[in-house]
Amino acid sequence: MTTLKEMMAKRSPESRARIEARTAEIRQEITLAKLREELNMSQMQLAAVLGVKQPSIVKMEKVENDPKLSTLKRYVTALGGKLTLDVTLPDGKRIALTL
């Protein structure tokens, strides 16, 4: 049986880049909605905390959205969380930045 890693190795670099970009988009969408759902908070409730309308939350959680860090910070803060950015340097060292 062929593994995903083997299948990806057979693809062109451009194809792999497109797949990886799309995967990152899907993970982003799932993650934002999952954060909210983890706290049993509806889109309407989060919208009220942020002082926006519910369609704005829908937009934030969509794949097509490429949110600014400031928007992500507001979203996470409204959920009662703290946003950190995990950076991995070329030497493998990891540094967490609190935003």
MODELLER restraints for C-alpha pairs under 7 A, 6 or more apart:
rsr = mdl.restraints
at = mdl.atoms
rsr.add(forms.Gaussian(group=physical.xy_distance, feature=features.Distance(at['CA:8:A'], at['CA:16:A']), mean=6.50, stdev=0.5))
rsr.add(forms.Gaussian(group=physical.xy_distance, feature=features.Distance(at['CA:25:A'], at['CA:63:A']), mean=5.42, stdev=0.5))
rsr.add(forms.Gaussian(group=physical.xy_distance, feature=features.Distance(at['CA:26:A'], at['CA:63:A']), mean=6.18, stdev=0.5))
rsr.add(forms.Gaussian(group=physical.xy_distance, feature=features.Distance(at['CA:29:A'], at['CA:61:A']), mean=5.23, stdev=0.5))
rsr.add(forms.Gaussian(group=physical.xy_distance, feature=features.Distance(at['CA:29:A'], at['CA:62:A']), mean=5.63, stdev=0.5))
rsr.add(forms.Gaussian(group=physical.xy_distance, feature=features.Distance(at['CA:29:A'], at['CA:63:A']), mean=5.35, stdev=0.5))
rsr.add(forms.Gaussian(group=physical.xy_distance, feature=features.Distance(at['CA:32:A'], at['CA:61:A']), mean=5.80, stdev=0.5))
rsr.add(forms.Gaussian(group=physical.xy_distance, feature=features.Distance(at['CA:33:A'], at['CA:61:A']), mean=6.07, stdev=0.5))
rsr.add(forms.Gaussian(group=physical.xy_distance, feature=features.Distance(at['CA:36:A'], at['CA:79:A']), mean=6.89, stdev=0.5))
rsr.add(forms.Gaussian(group=physical.xy_distance, feature=features.Distance(at['CA:43:A'], at['CA:54:A']), mean=5.82, stdev=0.5))
rsr.add(forms.Gaussian(group=physical.xy_distance, feature=features.Distance(at['CA:43:A'], at['CA:57:A']), mean=6.09, stdev=0.5))
rsr.add(forms.Gaussian(group=physical.xy_distance, feature=features.Distance(at['CA:44:A'], at['CA:54:A']), mean=5.16, stdev=0.5))
rsr.add(forms.Gaussian(group=physical.xy_distance, feature=features.Distance(at['CA:46:A'], at['CA:78:A']), mean=6.94, stdev=0.5))
rsr.add(forms.Gaussian(group=physical.xy_distance, feature=features.Distance(at['CA:47:A'], at['CA:53:A']), mean=5.43, stdev=0.5))
rsr.add(forms.Gaussian(group=physical.xy_distance, feature=features.Distance(at['CA:47:A'], at['CA:54:A']), mean=5.27, stdev=0.5))
rsr.add(forms.Gaussian(group=physical.xy_distance, feature=features.Distance(at['CA:47:A'], at['CA:57:A']), mean=6.31, stdev=0.5))
rsr.add(forms.Gaussian(group=physical.xy_distance, feature=features.Distance(at['CA:49:A'], at['CA:78:A']), mean=6.16, stdev=0.5))
rsr.add(forms.Gaussian(group=physical.xy_distance, feature=features.Distance(at['CA:50:A'], at['CA:78:A']), mean=6.35, stdev=0.5))
rsr.add(forms.Gaussian(group=physical.xy_distance, feature=features.Distance(at['CA:59:A'], at['CA:65:A']), mean=6.53, stdev=0.5))
rsr.add(forms.Gaussian(group=physical.xy_distance, feature=features.Distance(at['CA:60:A'], at['CA:67:A']), mean=6.95, stdev=0.5))
rsr.add(forms.Gaussian(group=physical.xy_distance, feature=features.Distance(at['CA:73:A'], at['CA:83:A']), mean=5.74, stdev=0.5))
rsr.add(forms.Gaussian(group=physical.xy_distance, feature=features.Distance(at['CA:76:A'], at['CA:82:A']), mean=6.19, stdev=0.5))
rsr.add(forms.Gaussian(group=physical.xy_distance, feature=features.Distance(at['CA:76:A'], at['CA:83:A']), mean=6.26, stdev=0.5))
rsr.add(forms.Gaussian(group=physical.xy_distance, feature=features.Distance(at['CA:83:A'], at['CA:98:A']), mean=6.19, stdev=0.5))
rsr.add(forms.Gaussian(group=physical.xy_distance, feature=features.Distance(at['CA:83:A'], at['CA:99:A']), mean=5.74, stdev=0.5))
rsr.add(forms.Gaussian(group=physical.xy_distance, feature=features.Distance(at['CA:84:A'], at['CA:96:A']), mean=6.23, stdev=0.5))
rsr.add(forms.Gaussian(group=physical.xy_distance, feature=features.Distance(at['CA:84:A'], at['CA:97:A']), mean=5.32, stdev=0.5))
rsr.add(forms.Gaussian(group=physical.xy_distance, feature=features.Distance(at['CA:84:A'], at['CA:98:A']), mean=4.30, stdev=0.5))
rsr.add(forms.Gaussian(group=physical.xy_distance, feature=features.Distance(at['CA:84:A'], at['CA:99:A']), mean=5.66, stdev=0.5))
rsr.add(forms.Gaussian(group=physical.xy_distance, feature=features.Distance(at['CA:85:A'], at['CA:96:A']), mean=5.52, stdev=0.5))
rsr.add(forms.Gaussian(group=physical.xy_distance, feature=features.Distance(at['CA:85:A'], at['CA:97:A']), mean=4.93, stdev=0.5))
rsr.add(forms.Gaussian(group=physical.xy_distance, feature=features.Distance(at['CA:85:A'], at['CA:98:A']), mean=6.35, stdev=0.5))
rsr.add(forms.Gaussian(group=physical.xy_distance, feature=features.Distance(at['CA:86:A'], at['CA:94:A']), mean=6.76, stdev=0.5))
rsr.add(forms.Gaussian(group=physical.xy_distance, feature=features.Distance(at['CA:86:A'], at['CA:95:A']), mean=5.82, stdev=0.5))
rsr.add(forms.Gaussian(group=physical.xy_distance, feature=features.Distance(at['CA:86:A'], at['CA:96:A']), mean=4.41, stdev=0.5))
rsr.add(forms.Gaussian(group=physical.xy_distance, feature=features.Distance(at['CA:86:A'], at['CA:97:A']), mean=6.29, stdev=0.5))
rsr.add(forms.Gaussian(group=physical.xy_distance, feature=features.Distance(at['CA:87:A'], at['CA:94:A']), mean=5.52, stdev=0.5))
rsr.add(forms.Gaussian(group=physical.xy_distance, feature=features.Distance(at['CA:87:A'], at['CA:95:A']), mean=5.15, stdev=0.5))
rsr.add(forms.Gaussian(group=physical.xy_distance, feature=features.Distance(at['CA:87:A'], at['CA:96:A']), mean=6.12, stdev=0.5))
rsr.add(forms.Gaussian(group=physical.xy_distance, feature=features.Distance(at['CA:88:A'], at['CA:94:A']), mean=4.42, stdev=0.5))
rsr.add(forms.Gaussian(group=physical.xy_distance, feature=features.Distance(at['CA:88:A'], at['CA:95:A']), mean=6.49, stdev=0.5))
